[in-house]
């Protein structure tokens, strides 16, 4: 495991993921998904799935589960929640 690369990856995933709880709270509060790109959400969702799969495959390769996977899972959950909210509230927009 390259510690420097892991730190940079963790910072990147953390910074990218800060916006997701805010987006979910805004959608819950307003019940409005105007301006939300469903294509963008799906691309990001599958990007997090890919990152999680990569971290799991690393585990099978070296027996160490990189803690960065927690950040991927956190973001995956929030993007998934935003997707569910999009489909729930799209008729209202």
N, C-alpha and C positions, 0 to 999 in steps of 0.2 A: 504494500500500500504506500503510495506517495503522499506523505502528510501535507506537503505544500499544495499539491493539486486538490486534495480533499478539502482543505481550508478554503481555497478559492471557489471550489464547486459549492460548498456550503453557503458561502457569502452570496454567490450568484443566485442560488435557489431561494435563500432567505429573502433577498431583496426583491426578486421577482414575485415571491409569494406574499409579501406584505399587502399587496393590493387586493388579494382575493377575499379576505374577510370583510374588508371595506365594501367591496362590490356586492357581496352577499347581503350584508346589512342594509345597503342602499336599496337593493331589489326587494328585500323583505319589508322595508319601511314604506317604499313608494308603490310596490306591487306593479311596477312599470318596467318594461324591458326595451323601451325605445332606445335605439342607438347601440344595442348589444348585438355584436356579430356572432351568430350561431356558428359560422364556419371557423372563426377565430377560436371560440370556446372548444370546439371539437378538435382542432389542431393542437391546442395546448393540452387538452385532456389526453390525447394519444401520445403526446410528447412526454407527459408525466408517466403514463403507462410504460413507455419505452425505457425511461430512466429507472423505474422500479424494477423492470425485468433485467436491466443491465446490472443493477446492484445485487439482485438475487443471483444472477449468473456468476458474478464475482465471488459470491459466498461459496458456491459449489466448486469454484476453481481454487480458492485459497483458504476456505474454512473460516473466513472473517466476514461478519456482516457489518458493512460500513454504516456508521450511525447517520450518515447523510440520507439514508433511505427514509428516515423519519420526516425529513423536510419534504422529500418527494411525496410521501403519503399524505402529509398535512395539506400540501397544495392540491394533490389529486382529489382529496375529499372536498375541498372548497370549490374547485372547478366543477366537480361532479354535482355539488349542491347548486351552483349557479346554472348548470345545464337543466337540472330538474325545475328550478324556478323559472327559467326561460320558457320551458314548455308549459308550465302551469299558468304563467301570466301573459303569454303572447297574445291571447285573444283579447285581453284588456287594452293592449297598446294600439 
